[in-house]
Amino acid sequence: MLGIHVSVPIACFRKGMAREYLETDLIPPPSTCYGFLLSLVGEPDRERHKGVRISPVLLSQPERSVVLRTVWRVKTRKMPLGSGDNIRPDYQQLLTGIRLIIWFDSSDEEHSRQTTLEERVQTALSPNERHKIDRFGGLSLGESTHLVDEVSLYQPHENLSSEENKEAVILLEDPNGLYTWPVWVDHVGAEKTRYVTGSLIPGGLLPPLLTKMPRIHS
């Protein structure tokens, strides 16, 4: 199992059912973390590391704010995107000052005979081997404009602030949990989107139980 330390100045982890008012979750769902990890290693095929298990840890409560932004939508197919009925203003929640640990494990990857996601992330974050990674574009967590500020391998003995140790919560699978998060998103329609039921559990600075970590699957 591998953990990475991530900080993001501004982000929105949009709730899947949000419409006119674009609400955000406080923690990125497993599917968002998976997309981030694929981008980190330069992998354009999102089927490549299916089966990996991912549990993000929120180290402290980020500040929440609301902005009015222009949102594209497909309302009238005869009109170009970004014009007429295909554009409108919407309120969106934003989070600022996000710091995370993302735990992930490649034991159940469907293509585990090839180089695993764990191995590729270690290569990407190694000063002596990162030249082997071929990637493109900005590194984001969530929307493409929500760029990551810092990413590094997490060491369990790292000194975190007393506030982070106190407030840290981890996303774990729980059949009796109060939340649902996507583990696979159907970008064409919602039919093939897959969800997991889970809870936010205090703690999480040490590697979690593998069976409690949501698995990425379609």
Secondary structure per residue as TSV (DSSP state, phi and psi in degrees):
chain	resnum	aa	ss	phi	psi
A	1	M	-	360.0	143.9
A	2	L	E	-127.9	143.1
A	3	G	E	-123.4	139.6
A	4	I	E	-126.2	146.2
A	5	H	E	-97.3	125.9
A	6	V	E	-130.8	136.6
A	7	S	E	-127.0	138.8
A	8	V	E	-134.4	123.2
A	9	P	E	-64.3	-45.4
A	10	I	E	-141.2	135.6
A	11	A	E	-159.3	164.9
A	12	C	-	-139.2	121.2
A	13	F	E	-103.0	77.8
A	14	R	E	-58.3	132.3
A	15	K	-	-68.6	136.6
A	16	G	T	-59.7	-32.2
A	17	M	T	-93.2	1.0
A	18	A	-	-69.5	137.5
A	19	R	-	-122.7	-95.1
A	20	E	S	-63.4	-35.8
A	21	Y	E	-110.5	112.0
A	22	L	E	-84.5	88.8
A	23	E	-	-76.3	158.8
A	24	T	E	-124.4	145.0
A	25	D	E	-77.0	160.6
A	26	L	S	-79.7	-18.0
A	27	I	S	-133.3	140.7
A	28	P	-	-68.0	135.8
A	29	P	-	-68.3	163.1
A	30	P	H	-54.6	-38.0
A	31	S	H	-64.0	-37.1
A	32	T	H	-68.2	-42.8
A	33	C	H	-62.7	-37.4
A	34	Y	H	-63.4	-45.7
A	35	G	H	-61.2	-39.0
A	36	F	H	-61.3	-44.8
A	37	L	H	-66.1	-38.2
A	38	L	H	-62.7	-41.3
A	39	S	H	-64.7	-39.2
A	40	L	H	-58.9	-37.7
A	41	V	H	-97.7	2.4
A	42	G	T	74.5	35.0
A	43	E	-	-102.1	112.1
A	44	P	-	-82.8	-15.4
A	45	D	-	-94.7	107.4
A	46	R	T	-75.3	-6.8
A	47	E	T	-79.2	-15.2
A	48	R	T	-59.4	-40.8
A	49	H	T	-119.0	31.7
A	50	K	T	-57.8	144.1
A	51	G	T	102.1	-16.8
A	52	V	-	-64.0	146.5
A	53	R	E	-104.4	137.3
A	54	I	E	-137.6	132.1
A	55	S	E	-136.6	108.7
A	56	P	E	-81.8	150.6
A	57	V	E	-119.7	123.9
A	58	L	E	-89.7	119.7
A	59	L	-	-80.4	-30.1
A	60	S	S	-156.3	163.1
A	61	Q	-	-75.1	116.7
A	62	P	-	-74.8	158.6
A	63	E	E	-74.1	144.9
A	64	R	E	-115.3	136.6
A	65	S	E	-141.8	171.4
A	66	V	E	-128.7	134.3
A	67	V	E	-125.4	157.7
A	68	L	E	-102.0	119.8
A	69	R	E	-131.6	164.2
A	70	T	E	-90.5	127.8
A	71	V	E	-118.8	133.0
A	72	W	E	-84.9	148.0
A	73	R	-	-151.9	167.5
A	74	V	-	-109.3	95.9
A	75	K	S	-106.1	-42.4
A	76	T	-	-125.2	110.8
A	77	R	T	-67.1	-23.7
A	78	K	T	-77.1	-11.5
A	79	M	S	-104.7	149.1
A	80	P	-	-64.4	155.6
A	81	L	T	-62.7	142.2
A	82	G	T	80.2	18.4
A	83	S	S	-144.8	156.9
A	84	G	G	57.6	-131.9
A	85	D	G	-71.8	-8.8
A	86	N	G	-89.0	17.4
A	87	I	E	-149.1	142.7
A	88	R	E	-161.4	159.1
A	89	P	E	-82.1	141.5
A	90	D	E	-142.5	150.4
A	91	Y	E	-83.1	139.5
A	92	Q	E	-134.4	135.3
A	93	Q	E	-82.2	141.2
A	94	L	E	-126.5	150.2
A	95	L	E	-111.3	141.1
A	96	T	E	-127.2	145.0
A	97	G	E	73.9	53.1
A	98	I	E	-94.6	127.4
A	99	R	E	-129.6	129.1
A	100	L	E	-134.1	156.5
A	101	I	E	-115.6	131.1
A	102	I	E	-112.0	111.6
A	103	W	E	-89.5	137.3
A	104	F	E	-149.5	152.8
A	105	D	E	-138.4	132.9
A	106	S	-	-99.4	9.9
A	107	S	T	-58.3	-34.1
A	108	D	T	-104.0	16.4
A	109	E	-	-61.0	139.5
A	110	E	T	-70.7	-25.1
A	111	H	T	-114.3	44.3
A	112	S	T	-66.7	-14.3
A	113	R	T	-72.5	-18.2
A	114	Q	S	-91.1	-178.5
A	115	T	-	-62.2	128.4
A	116	T	-	-81.6	167.0
A	117	L	H	-64.6	-38.6
A	118	E	H	-56.7	-48.1
A	119	E	H	-63.8	-39.3
A	120	R	H	-70.4	-37.2
A	121	V	H	-67.1	-41.6
A	122	Q	H	-59.0	-40.6
A	123	T	H	-64.1	-43.3
A	124	A	H	-64.3	-29.7
A	125	L	T	-100.7	4.8
A	126	S	-	-90.9	123.2
A	127	P	T	-56.7	-29.9
A	128	N	T	-91.2	-10.3
A	129	E	T	-125.5	-6.8
A	130	R	G	-63.0	-18.0
A	131	H	G	-66.4	-15.5
A	132	K	G	-78.6	-13.4
A	133	I	-	-90.0	127.8
A	134	D	-	-112.0	102.9
A	135	R	-	-129.7	171.9
A	136	F	-	-146.7	156.4
A	137	G	S	77.9	175.1
A	138	G	-	-75.1	157.1
A	139	L	-	-98.3	114.9
A	140	S	B	-123.8	158.8
A	141	L	S	-123.3	100.7
A	142	G	S	102.1	-126.8
A	143	E	S	-67.4	154.5
A	144	S	T	-62.5	-25.1
A	145	T	T	-84.1	-8.9
A	146	H	S	-92.7	79.7
A	147	L	B	-77.2	143.8
A	148	V	-	-76.6	138.2
A	149	D	-	-88.9	-40.2
A	150	E	E	-149.8	140.7
A	151	V	E	-144.8	133.8
A	152	S	E	-155.1	160.3
A	153	L	E	-65.8	135.1
A	154	Y	-	-91.2	132.6
A	155	Q	-	-109.3	127.4
A	156	P	T	-55.7	-22.2
A	157	H	T	-89.8	4.6
A	158	E	-	-60.1	142.7
A	159	N	-	-85.0	111.2
A	160	L	-	-102.3	158.7
A	161	S	-	-65.5	157.9
A	162	S	H	-60.8	-33.2
A	163	E	H	-65.2	-42.5
A	164	E	H	-66.3	-41.6
A	165	N	H	-63.6	-33.0
A	166	K	H	-78.8	-39.6
A	167	E	H	-96.0	-9.2
A	168	A	-	-57.6	132.6
A	169	V	E	-132.2	144.6
A	170	I	E	-116.7	142.9
A	171	L	E	-86.2	117.9
A	172	L	E	-131.0	151.1
A	173	E	E	-70.1	136.7
A	174	D	-	-156.6	111.7
A	175	P	T	-60.2	-21.3
A	176	N	T	-104.2	15.5
A	177	G	-	-71.4	166.3
A	178	L	S	-97.0	-4.2
A	179	Y	E	-120.6	156.5
A	180	T	E	-128.0	133.3
A	181	W	E	-129.4	145.7
A	182	P	E	-74.4	138.6
A	183	V	E	-109.8	-7.1
A	184	W	E	-158.4	129.5
A	185	V	-	-112.4	128.5
A	186	D	-	-87.7	106.5
A	187	H	S	-78.8	-11.1
A	188	V	S	-92.9	-42.6
A	189	G	-	-151.2	174.5
A	190	A	S	-88.7	-6.5
A	191	E	T	-58.3	-40.7
A	192	K	T	-98.7	8.4
A	193	T	-	-70.0	134.7
A	194	R	E	-115.9	141.8
A	195	Y	E	-123.4	161.4
A	196	V	E	-129.5	142.6
A	197	T	E	-90.4	134.4
A	198	G	E	-155.5	-176.7
A	199	S	E	-137.2	159.1
A	200	L	E	-99.6	113.1
A	201	I	E	-106.2	132.8
A	202	P	E	-57.4	144.8
A	203	G	-	102.1	-148.0
A	204	G	-	103.0	4.8
A	205	L	S	-79.4	-13.4
A	206	L	S	-108.1	155.7
A	207	P	-	-54.4	133.2
A	208	P	-	-80.3	170.3
A	209	L	-	-65.9	134.9
A	210	L	G	-58.8	-39.4
A	211	T	G	-69.4	-14.2
A	212	K	G	-94.8	-6.2
A	213	M	S	-87.8	128.1
A	214	P	-	-58.9	140.0
A	215	R	B	-102.9	134.0
A	216	I	-	-78.5	118.7
A	217	H	-	-154.2	156.9
A	218	S	-	-105.3	360.0
